[in-house]
Amino acid sequence: MPKMKSNRGARKRFSATGGGGVKRAKAGKSHILTSKGRKRKRSLRKSALVNPANEKSIRRLLPYL
């Protein structure tokens, strides 16, 4: 059987954690940053975990995650 293909867009956006979770970047850090506070922009730099409700669909896009 041939190898399964990963969704390339999802591959660039998500990665696995050591404990088996799925890591993602926070949204809203690309433009219109002057109206956002310093504290808010600083917290947007950090990564977050994918919600368990969406994790199943992301794992389907990334079979080798």
PDB file with SEQRES, HELIX, SHEET and CRYST1 records, atoms N, CA, C and O in Angstrom:
SEQRES   1 A   65  MET PRO LYS MET LYS SER ASN ARG GLY ALA ARG LYS ARG          
SEQRES   2 A   65  PHE SER ALA THR GLY GLY GLY GLY VAL LYS ARG ALA LYS          
SEQRES   3 A   65  ALA GLY LYS SER HIS ILE LEU THR SER LYS GLY ARG LYS          
SEQRES   4 A   65  ARG LYS ARG SER LEU ARG LYS SER ALA LEU VAL ASN PRO          
SEQRES   5 A   65  ALA ASN GLU LYS SER ILE ARG ARG LEU LEU PRO TYR LEU          
HELIX    1 AA1 ARG A    8  ARG A   13  1                                   6    
HELIX    2 AA2 ARG A   38  LEU A   44  1                                   7    
HELIX    3 AA3 PRO A   52  LEU A   61  1                                  10    
SHEET    1 AA1 3 SER A  15  ALA A  16  0                                        
SHEET    2 AA1 3 VAL A  22  ALA A  25 -1                                        
SHEET    3 AA1 3 SER A  47  LEU A  49 -1                                        
CRYST1    1.000    1.000    1.000  90.00  90.00  90.00 P 1           1          
ATOM      1  N   MET A   1       0.852  -1.192   0.000  1.00  0.00           N  
ATOM      2  CA  MET A   1       0.000   0.000   0.000  1.00  0.00           C  
ATOM      3  C   MET A   1       0.894   1.251   0.000  1.00  0.00           C  
ATOM      4  O   MET A   1       1.883   1.293   0.732  1.00  0.00           O  
ATOM      5  N   PRO A   2       0.564   2.261  -0.802  1.00  0.00           N  
ATOM      6  CA  PRO A   2       1.405   3.463  -0.845  1.00  0.00           C  
ATOM      7  C   PRO A   2       1.266   4.296   0.431  1.00  0.00           C  
ATOM      8  O   PRO A   2       0.320   4.136   1.202  1.00  0.00           O  
ATOM      9  N   LYS A   3       2.222   5.173   0.625  1.00  0.00           N  
ATOM     10  CA  LYS A   3       2.191   6.073   1.773  1.00  0.00           C  
ATOM     11  C   LYS A   3       1.016   7.033   1.640  1.00  0.00           C  
ATOM     12  O   LYS A   3       0.621   7.399   0.533  1.00  0.00           O  
ATOM     13  N   MET A   4       0.464   7.434   2.781  1.00  0.00           N  
ATOM     14  CA  MET A   4      -0.611   8.422   2.785  1.00  0.00           C  
ATOM     15  C   MET A   4       0.009   9.810   2.673  1.00  0.00           C  
ATOM     16  O   MET A   4       1.112  10.044   3.167  1.00  0.00           O  
ATOM     17  N   LYS A   5      -0.698  10.727   2.028  1.00  0.00           N  
ATOM     18  CA  LYS A   5      -0.207  12.088   1.879  1.00  0.00           C  
ATOM     19  C   LYS A   5      -0.754  12.966   2.996  1.00  0.00           C  
ATOM     20  O   LYS A   5      -1.927  12.885   3.360  1.00  0.00           O  
ATOM     21  N   SER A   6       0.123  13.803   3.527  1.00  0.00           N  
ATOM     22  CA  SER A   6      -0.297  14.807   4.503  1.00  0.00           C  
ATOM     23  C   SER A   6      -0.856  16.006   3.748  1.00  0.00           C  
ATOM     24  O   SER A   6      -0.435  16.298   2.629  1.00  0.00           O  
ATOM     25  N   ASN A   7      -1.803  16.695   4.366  1.00  0.00           N  
ATOM     26  CA  ASN A   7      -2.284  17.955   3.814  1.00  0.00           C  
ATOM     27  C   ASN A   7      -1.196  18.992   4.030  1.00  0.00           C  
ATOM     28  O   ASN A   7      -0.827  19.269   5.171  1.00  0.00           O  
ATOM     29  N   ARG A   8      -0.670  19.574   2.944  1.00  0.00           N  
ATOM     30  CA  ARG A   8       0.507  20.430   3.040  1.00  0.00           C  
ATOM     31  C   ARG A   8       0.237  21.724   3.811  1.00  0.00           C  
ATOM     32  O   ARG A   8       1.119  22.222   4.511  1.00  0.00           O  
ATOM     33  N   GLY A   9      -0.954  22.262   3.688  1.00  0.00           N  
ATOM     34  CA  GLY A   9      -1.296  23.471   4.436  1.00  0.00           C  
ATOM     35  C   GLY A   9      -1.346  23.204   5.933  1.00  0.00           C  
ATOM     36  O   GLY A   9      -0.877  24.014   6.732  1.00  0.00           O  
ATOM     37  N   ALA A  10      -1.916  22.068   6.306  1.00  0.00           N  
ATOM     38  CA  ALA A  10      -1.996  21.687   7.715  1.00  0.00           C  
ATOM     39  C   ALA A  10      -0.624  21.336   8.268  1.00  0.00           C  
ATOM     40  O   ALA A  10      -0.333  21.601   9.434  1.00  0.00           O  
ATOM     41  N   ARG A  11       0.212  20.743   7.436  1.00  0.00           N  
ATOM     42  CA  ARG A  11       1.565  20.341   7.839  1.00  0.00           C  
ATOM     43  C   ARG A  11       2.389  21.562   8.287  1.00  0.00           C  
ATOM     44  O   ARG A  11       3.194  21.474   9.214  1.00  0.00           O  
ATOM     45  N   LYS A  12       2.171  22.699   7.614  1.00  0.00           N  
ATOM     46  CA  LYS A  12       2.899  23.923   7.941  1.00  0.00           C  
ATOM     47  C   LYS A  12       2.349  24.616   9.193  1.00  0.00           C  
ATOM     48  O   LYS A  12       3.058  25.404   9.820  1.00  0.00           O  
ATOM     49  N   ARG A  13       1.111  24.336   9.559  1.00  0.00           N  
ATOM     50  CA  ARG A  13       0.452  25.063  10.643  1.00  0.00           C  
ATOM     51  C   ARG A  13       0.440  24.338  11.983  1.00  0.00           C  
ATOM     52  O   ARG A  13       0.369  24.977  13.033  1.00  0.00           O  
ATOM     53  N   PHE A  14       0.511  23.014  11.954  1.00  0.00           N  
ATOM     54  CA  PHE A  14       0.389  22.240  13.187  1.00  0.00           C  
ATOM     55  C   PHE A  14       1.599  21.352  13.393  1.00  0.00           C  
ATOM     56  O   PHE A  14       2.229  20.905  12.434  1.00  0.00           O  
ATOM     57  N   SER A  15       1.923  21.097  14.670  1.00  0.00           N  
ATOM     58  CA  SER A  15       2.993  20.164  14.997  1.00  0.00           C  
ATOM     59  C   SER A  15       2.609  19.413  16.268  1.00  0.00           C  
ATOM     60  O   SER A  15       1.748  19.859  17.026  1.00  0.00           O  
ATOM     61  N   ALA A  16       3.247  18.281  16.492  1.00  0.00           N  
ATOM     62  CA  ALA A  16       2.936  17.445  17.647  1.00  0.00           C  
ATOM     63  C   ALA A  16       3.718  17.903  18.872  1.00  0.00           C  
ATOM     64  O   ALA A  16       4.827  18.424  18.755  1.00  0.00           O  
ATOM     65  N   THR A  17       3.133  17.704  20.039  1.00  0.00           N  
ATOM     66  CA  THR A  17       3.832  17.953  21.292  1.00  0.00           C  
ATOM     67  C   THR A  17       4.339  16.619  21.829  1.00  0.00           C  
ATOM     68  O   THR A  17       3.954  15.556  21.342  1.00  0.00           O  
ATOM     69  N   GLY A  18       5.188  16.686  22.814  1.00  0.00           N  
ATOM     70  CA  GLY A  18       5.734  15.469  23.395  1.00  0.00           C  
ATOM     71  C   GLY A  18       4.686  14.604  24.072  1.00  0.00           C  
ATOM     72  O   GLY A  18       4.788  13.377  24.073  1.00  0.00           O  
ATOM     73  N   GLY A  19       3.686  15.243  24.643  1.00  0.00           N  
ATOM     74  CA  GLY A  19       2.627  14.519  25.349  1.00  0.00           C  
ATOM     75  C   GLY A  19       1.503  14.019  24.459  1.00  0.00           C  
ATOM     76  O   GLY A  19       0.525  13.458  24.953  1.00  0.00           O  
ATOM     77  N   GLY A  20       1.630  14.216  23.147  1.00  0.00           N  
ATOM     78  CA  GLY A  20       0.619  13.711  22.226  1.00  0.00           C  
ATOM     79  C   GLY A  20      -0.433  14.719  21.807  1.00  0.00           C  
ATOM     80  O   GLY A  20      -1.391  14.355  21.127  1.00  0.00           O  
ATOM     81  N   GLY A  21      -0.281  15.968  22.192  1.00  0.00           N  
ATOM     82  CA  GLY A  21      -1.221  17.000  21.767  1.00  0.00           C  
ATOM     83  C   GLY A  21      -0.831  17.569  20.418  1.00  0.00           C  
ATOM     84  O   GLY A  21       0.164  17.160  19.819  1.00  0.00           O  
ATOM     85  N   VAL A  22      -1.632  18.522  19.947  1.00  0.00           N  
ATOM     86  CA  VAL A  22      -1.346  19.195  18.681  1.00  0.00           C  
ATOM     87  C   VAL A  22      -1.156  20.677  18.982  1.00  0.00           C  
ATOM     88  O   VAL A  22      -2.013  21.310  19.599  1.00  0.00           O  
ATOM     89  N   LYS A  23      -0.028  21.221  18.541  1.00  0.00           N  
ATOM     90  CA  LYS A  23       0.342  22.607  18.810  1.00  0.00           C  
ATOM     91  C   LYS A  23      -0.029  23.473  17.618  1.00  0.00           C  
ATOM     92  O   LYS A  23       0.060  23.031  16.473  1.00  0.00           O  
ATOM     93  N   ARG A  24      -0.447  24.712  17.885  1.00  0.00           N  
ATOM     94  CA  ARG A  24      -0.811  25.652  16.831  1.00  0.00           C  
ATOM     95  C   ARG A  24      -0.339  27.041  17.218  1.00  0.00           C  
ATOM     96  O   ARG A  24      -0.026  27.303  18.379  1.00  0.00           O  
ATOM     97  N   ALA A  25      -0.290  27.930  16.231  1.00  0.00           N  
ATOM     98  CA  ALA A  25       0.034  29.331  16.496  1.00  0.00           C  
ATOM     99  C   ALA A  25      -1.265  30.099  16.708  1.00  0.00           C  
ATOM    100  O   ALA A  25      -2.317  29.708  16.202  1.00  0.00           O  
ATOM    101  N   LYS A  26      -1.186  31.177  17.446  1.00  0.00           N  
ATOM    102  CA  LYS A  26      -2.371  32.001  17.681  1.00  0.00           C  
ATOM    103  C   LYS A  26      -2.631  32.921  16.489  1.00  0.00           C  
ATOM    104  O   LYS A  26      -1.701  33.344  15.803  1.00  0.00           O  
ATOM    105  N   ALA A  27      -3.888  33.219  16.259  1.00  0.00           N  
ATOM    106  CA  ALA A  27      -4.286  34.076  15.143  1.00  0.00           C  
ATOM    107  C   ALA A  27      -4.265  35.543  15.558  1.00  0.00           C  
ATOM    108  O   ALA A  27      -4.386  35.864  16.741  1.00  0.00           O  
ATOM    109  N   GLY A  28      -4.110  36.427  14.581  1.00  0.00           N  
ATOM    110  CA  GLY A  28      -4.234  37.863  14.823  1.00  0.00           C  
ATOM    111  C   GLY A  28      -2.929  38.600  15.040  1.00  0.00           C  
ATOM    112  O   GLY A  28      -2.931  39.666  15.655  1.00  0.00           O  
ATOM    113  N   LYS A  29      -1.816  38.075  14.561  1.00  0.00           N  
ATOM    114  CA  LYS A  29      -0.513  38.708  14.778  1.00  0.00           C  
ATOM    115  C   LYS A  29       0.101  39.210  13.476  1.00  0.00           C  
ATOM    116  O   LYS A  29       1.294  39.511  13.447  1.00  0.00           O  
ATOM    117  N   SER A  30      -0.673  39.307  12.403  1.00  0.00           N  
ATOM    118  CA  SER A  30      -0.087  39.654  11.114  1.00  0.00           C  
ATOM    119  C   SER A  30      -0.230  41.130  10.735  1.00  0.00           C  
ATOM    120  O   SER A  30       0.701  41.703  10.169  1.00  0.00           O  
ATOM    121  N   HIS A  31      -1.340  41.744  11.024  1.00  0.00           N  
ATOM    122  CA  HIS A  31      -1.516  43.155  10.634  1.00  0.00           C  
ATOM    123  C   HIS A  31      -2.504  43.835  11.565  1.00  0.00           C  
ATOM    124  O   HIS A  31      -3.122  43.194  12.415  1.00  0.00           O  
ATOM    125  N   ILE A  32      -2.646  45.163  11.392  1.00  0.00           N  
ATOM    126  CA  ILE A  32      -3.444  46.032  12.276  1.00  0.00           C  
ATOM    127  C   ILE A  32      -2.981  45.871  13.725  1.00  0.00           C  
ATOM    128  O   ILE A  32      -3.789  45.663  14.630  1.00  0.00           O  
ATOM    129  N   LEU A  33      -1.666  45.970  13.925  1.00  0.00           N  
ATOM    130  CA  LEU A  33      -1.097  45.751  15.254  1.00  0.00           C  
ATOM    131  C   LEU A  33      -1.066  47.024  16.101  1.00  0.00           C  
ATOM    132  O   LEU A  33      -0.850  46.952  17.311  1.00  0.00           O  
ATOM    133  N   THR A  34      -1.280  48.186  15.481  1.00  0.00           N  
ATOM    134  CA  THR A  34      -1.216  49.440  16.244  1.00  0.00           C  
ATOM    135  C   THR A  34      -2.377  49.569  17.217  1.00  0.00           C  
ATOM    136  O   THR A  34      -2.237  50.204  18.262  1.00  0.00           O  
ATOM    137  N   SER A  35      -3.516  48.981  16.894  1.00  0.00           N  
ATOM    138  CA  SER A  35      -4.678  49.088  17.774  1.00  0.00           C  
ATOM    139  C   SER A  35      -4.671  48.035  18.884  1.00  0.00           C  
ATOM    140  O   SER A  35      -5.496  48.099  19.796  1.00  0.00           O  
ATOM    141  N   LYS A  36      -3.757  47.072  18.819  1.00  0.00           N  
ATOM    142  CA  LYS A  36      -3.671  46.017  19.832  1.00  0.00           C  
ATOM    143  C   LYS A  36      -2.629  46.397  20.879  1.00  0.00           C  
ATOM    144  O   LYS A  36      -1.596  46.990  20.569  1.00  0.00           O  
ATOM    145  N   GLY A  37      -2.923  46.046  22.101  1.00  0.00           N  
ATOM    146  CA  GLY A  37      -2.047  46.400  23.208  1.00  0.00           C  
ATOM    147  C   GLY A  37      -0.751  45.583  23.220  1.00  0.00           C  
ATOM    148  O   GLY A  37      -0.655  44.537  22.577  1.00  0.00           O  
ATOM    149  N   ARG A  38       0.229  46.077  23.956  1.00  0.00           N  
ATOM    150  CA  ARG A  38       1.536  45.415  24.049  1.00  0.00           C  
ATOM    151  C   ARG A  38       1.413  44.031  24.677  1.00  0.00           C  
ATOM    152  O   ARG A  38       2.033  43.070  24.221  1.00  0.00           O  
ATOM    153  N   LYS A  39       0.616  43.948  25.714  1.00  0.00           N  
ATOM    154  CA  LYS A  39       0.430  42.671  26.416  1.00  0.00           C  
ATOM    155  C   LYS A  39      -0.260  41.644  25.514  1.00  0.00           C  
ATOM    156  O   LYS A  39       0.102  40.467  25.504  1.00  0.00           O  
ATOM    157  N   ARG A  40      -1.239  42.101  24.770  1.00  0.00           N  
ATOM    158  CA  ARG A  40      -1.969  41.216  23.849  1.00  0.00           C  
ATOM    159  C   ARG A  40      -1.064  40.693  22.743  1.00  0.00           C  
ATOM    160  O   ARG A  40      -1.107  39.508  22.415  1.00  0.00           O  
ATOM    161  N   LYS A  41      -0.249  41.564  22.170  1.00  0.00           N  
ATOM    162  CA  LYS A  41       0.676  41.153  21.105  1.00  0.00           C  
ATOM    163  C   LYS A  41       1.728  40.184  21.624  1.00  0.00           C  
ATOM    164  O   LYS A  41       2.133  39.259  20.921  1.00  0.00           O  
ATOM    165  N   ARG A  42       2.162  40.400  22.846  1.00  0.00           N  
ATOM    166  CA  ARG A  42       3.154  39.514  23.463  1.00  0.00           C  
ATOM    167  C   ARG A  42       2.572  38.124  23.698  1.00  0.00           C  
ATOM    168  O   ARG A  42       3.271  37.126  23.520  1.00  0.00           O  
ATOM    169  N   SER A  43       1.305  38.045  24.094  1.00  0.00           N  
ATOM    170  CA  SER A  43       0.673  36.738  24.317  1.00  0.00           C  
ATOM    171  C   SER A  43       0.363  36.020  23.004  1.00  0.00           C  
ATOM    172  O   SER A  43       0.246  34.794  22.978  1.00  0.00           O  
ATOM    173  N   LEU A  44       0.229  36.780  21.913  1.00  0.00           N  
ATOM    174  CA  LEU A  44      -0.014  36.175  20.605  1.00  0.00           C  
ATOM    175  C   LEU A  44       1.227  35.464  20.054  1.00  0.00           C  
ATOM    176  O   LEU A  44       1.114  34.617  19.168  1.00  0.00           O  
ATOM    177  N   ARG A  45       2.409  35.806  20.577  1.00  0.00           N  
ATOM    178  CA  ARG A  45       3.641  35.143  20.139  1.00  0.00           C  
ATOM    179  C   ARG A  45       3.691  33.691  20.579  1.00  0.00           C  
ATOM    180  O   ARG A  45       4.289  32.852  19.905  1.00  0.00           O  
ATOM    181  N   LYS A  46       3.067  33.394  21.705  1.00  0.00           N  
ATOM    182  CA  LYS A  46       3.139  32.057  22.273  1.00  0.00           C  
ATOM    183  C   LYS A  46       2.272  31.082  21.482  1.00  0.00           C  
ATOM    184  O   LYS A  46       1.302  31.473  20.833  1.00  0.00           O  
ATOM    185  N   SER A  47       2.643  29.810  21.551  1.00  0.00           N  
ATOM    186  CA  SER A  47       1.846  28.791  20.874  1.00  0.00           C  
ATOM    187  C   SER A  47       0.725  28.322  21.799  1.00  0.00           C  
ATOM    188  O   SER A  47       0.758  28.554  23.007  1.00  0.00           O  
ATOM    189  N   ALA A  48      -0.256  27.664  21.211  1.00  0.00           N  
ATOM    190  CA  ALA A  48      -1.391  27.150  21.977  1.00  0.00           C  
ATOM    191  C   ALA A  48      -1.680  25.725  21.521  1.00  0.00           C  
ATOM    192  O   ALA A  48      -1.176  25.275  20.493  1.00  0.00           O  
ATOM    193  N   LEU A  49      -2.491  25.030  22.294  1.00  0.00           N  
ATOM    194  CA  LEU A  49      -2.887  23.672  21.920  1.00  0.00           C  
ATOM    195  C   LEU A  49      -4.219  23.725  21.193  1.00  0.00           C  
ATOM    196  O   LEU A  49      -5.059  24.583  21.464  1.00  0.00           O  
ATOM    197  N   VAL A  50      -4.394  22.801  20.273  1.00  0.00           N  
ATOM    198  CA  VAL A  50      -5.643  22.698  19.523  1.00  0.00           C  
ATOM    199  C   VAL A  50      -6.719  22.164  20.458  1.00  0.00           C  
ATOM    200  O   VAL A  50      -6.458  21.284  21.279  1.00  0.00           O  
ATOM    201  N   ASN A  51      -7.918  22.696  20.333  1.00  0.00           N  
ATOM    202  CA  ASN A  51      -9.055  22.239  21.121  1.00  0.00           C  
ATOM    203  C   ASN A  51      -9.348  20.774  20.815  1.00  0.00           C  
ATOM    204  O   ASN A  51      -9.299  20.376  19.652  1.00  0.00           O  
ATOM    205  N   PRO A  52      -9.650  19.963  21.826  1.00  0.00           N  
ATOM    206  CA  PRO A  52      -9.936  18.537  21.578  1.00  0.00           C  
ATOM    207  C   PRO A  52     -11.081  18.280  20.590  1.00  0.00           C  
ATOM    208  O   PRO A  52     -11.117  17.232  19.945  1.00  0.00           O  
ATOM    209  N   ALA A  53     -12.007  19.225  20.469  1.00  0.00           N  
ATOM    210  CA  ALA A  53     -13.112  19.077  19.520  1.00  0.00           C  
ATOM    211  C   ALA A  53     -12.624  19.105  18.073  1.00  0.00           C  
ATOM    212  O   ALA A  53     -13.227  18.473  17.206  1.00  0.00           O  
ATOM    213  N   ASN A  54     -11.523  19.839  17.800  1.00  0.00           N  
ATOM    214  CA  ASN A  54     -10.984  19.957  16.444  1.00  0.00           C  
ATOM    215  C   ASN A  54      -9.804  19.028  16.181  1.00  0.00           C  
ATOM    216  O   ASN A  54      -9.362  18.893  15.040  1.00  0.00           O  
ATOM    217  N   GLU A  55      -9.297  18.393  17.224  1.00  0.00           N  
ATOM    218  CA  GLU A  55      -8.083  17.594  17.102  1.00  0.00           C  
ATOM    219  C   GLU A  55      -8.257  16.397  16.171  1.00  0.00           C  
ATOM    220  O   GLU A  55      -7.332  16.043  15.440  1.00  0.00           O  
ATOM    221  N   LYS A  56      -9.416  15.781  16.193  1.00  0.00           N  
ATOM    222  CA  LYS A  56      -9.660  14.597  15.363  1.00  0.00           C  
ATOM    223  C   LYS A  56      -9.578  14.938  13.875  1.00  0.00           C  
ATOM    224  O   LYS A  56      -8.994  14.181  13.100  1.00  0.00           O  
ATOM    225  N   SER A  57     -10.154  16.066  13.471  1.00  0.00           N  
ATOM    226  CA  SER A  57     -10.131  16.462  12.059  1.00  0.00           C  
ATOM    227  C   SER A  57      -8.723  16.841  11.608  1.00  0.00           C  
ATOM    228  O   SER A  57      -8.361  16.610  10.455  1.00  0.00           O  
ATOM    229  N   ILE A  58      -7.929  17.419  12.502  1.00  0.00           N  
ATOM    230  CA  ILE A  58      -6.553  17.785  12.161  1.00  0.00           C  
ATOM    231  C   ILE A  58      -5.688  16.535  12.032  1.00  0.00           C  
ATOM    232  O   ILE A  58      -4.839  16.458  11.144  1.00  0.00           O  
ATOM    233  N   ARG A  59      -5.897  15.568  12.904  1.00  0.00           N  
ATOM    234  CA  ARG A  59      -5.142  14.311  12.820  1.00  0.00           C  
ATOM    235  C   ARG A  59      -5.482  13.537  11.548  1.00  0.00           C  
ATOM    236  O   ARG A  59      -4.659  12.771  11.047  1.00  0.00           O  
ATOM    237  N   ARG A  60      -6.666  13.732  11.037  1.00  0.00           N  
ATOM    238  CA  ARG A  60      -7.052  13.098   9.765  1.00  0.00           C  
ATOM    239  C   ARG A  60      -6.289  13.720   8.614  1.00  0.00           C  
ATOM    240  O   ARG A  60      -5.940  13.027   7.658  1.00  0.00           O  
ATOM    241  N   LEU A  61      -6.023  15.020   8.690  1.00  0.00           N  
ATOM    242  CA  LEU A  61      -5.238  15.705   7.651  1.00  0.00           C  
ATOM    243  C   LEU A  61      -3.768  15.340   7.727  1.00  0.00           C  
ATOM    244  O   LEU A  61      -3.064  15.373   6.718  1.00  0.00           O  
ATOM    245  N   LEU A  62      -3.300  14.990   8.926  1.00  0.00           N  
ATOM    246  CA  LEU A  62      -1.881  14.689   9.153  1.00  0.00           C  
ATOM    247  C   LEU A  62      -1.738  13.277   9.698  1.00  0.00           C  
ATOM    248  O   LEU A  62      -1.661  13.102  10.914  1.00  0.00           O  
ATOM    249  N   PRO A  63      -1.701  12.265   8.836  1.00  0.00           N  
ATOM    250  CA  PRO A  63      -1.689  10.887   9.313  1.00  0.00           C  
ATOM    251  C   PRO A  63      -0.424  10.494  10.072  1.00  0.00           C  
ATOM    252  O   PRO A  63      -0.465   9.541  10.851  1.00  0.00           O  
ATOM    253  N   TYR A  64       0.692  11.186   9.876  1.00  0.00           N  
ATOM    254  CA  TYR A  64       1.939  10.814  10.532  1.00  0.00           C  
ATOM    255  C   TYR A  64       2.308  11.755  11.661  1.00  0.00           C  
ATOM    256  O   TYR A  64       3.464  11.789  12.083  1.00  0.00           O  
ATOM    257  N   LEU A  65       1.342  12.522  12.161  1.00  0.00           N  
ATOM    258  CA  LEU A  65       1.597  13.463  13.256  1.00  0.00           C  
ATOM    259  C   LEU A  65       1.742  12.700  14.555  1.00  0.00           C  
ATOM    260  O   LEU A  65       1.962  13.305  15.604  1.00  0.00           O  
TER     261      LEU A  65                                                      
END                                                                             
